[in-house]
Amino acid sequence: MQKTGGHTMALVTTVNAGIIHSGGRAIVVDTLFGPQHTAPLRQALKQDGLAEQYVFNTHYHSDHTFGNCAFGCPVISSAACSDRMRGNLEGAWNKQGIQKWLEANPQAPKDFTIRPPDLAFSDALTVYLEGLPVRMQLFGGHTPGSSIAVIERDGVIFAGDLLFIGRYPFVGDASIIGWCAALRRLMEVAAGYKAVIPGHGPILWDDAIPHEVGKLLSFFERCLDAASALAGKGASHEEVLASPSFPVIDTDQPQAEERRRVCIAKVYDEVLSWGKR
């Protein structure tokens, strides 16, 4: 765990999580890809004598929520996140889906269950943690229900998967236009802040915050510009994926080129959809 402020600490791994604390109470931010991965979070709580009061899910993706069942406190998320998680229980996360997940994750407890949020907010919610205000706010973009946690007193933000640092972002059910708007808004909210914890990648400190948020925003904007120009020419998907017009992220991420192609295809599909409205 890395201390990011007087009331915050972050766990930086393949997927990031964190703890917000005050007066012996704590909010756990995201719970990783199953209860078997939550030991560092639970150990930090125990070591510092912190009682878990809430879990906050920044969005519904399983690598941020499947550890919810390791905690006994209420789970909070945006309403859009909560609705999607509950909907998935009838779809990809049904009994058969979870059985396949357990087979692929033999270290997970056999009594693993998915815990959807208990409490949900439509736009924003401020929780007072023993007098410490923690603002949870819907931003959208990466998913319709993506939210951030703002701890103004520390100058710290948990941004979830609005930020992928040093790697290509996962764009599965993203709105690229919405993501750009969310990043612009994040830069405004984070102005002068000390630290921003991304969903994936290293913690951003001080001047690195606007720099790195701006880099991801520029990547999306340049992709949109390139896709718009090619759409105007009636380019096929094969021509788009072969085009040198799209930006490259300097990364040692596994399968980086494939992830770049997925990003480009997603952007192009979104641009093409504009003409169908």
Secondary structure, DSSP 8 states (H G I E B T S, - for coil): -EEEETTEEEE-SSS-EEEEEETTEEEEE---SSGGG-HHHHHHHHHTT-EEEEEE-SS--HHHHTTGGG--S-EEEEHHHHHHHHHHTTTTTSHHHHHHHHHH-TTS-TT------SEEESSEEEEEETTEEEEEEE--SSSTT-EEEEETTTTEEEEEEEEE-SS----TT--HHHHHHHHHHHHHHTTT-SEEEEEES--EETTHHHHHHHHHHHHHHHHHHHHHHHHHTT--HHHHHH-TTS-------TTHHHHHHHHHHHHHHHHHHHTT-
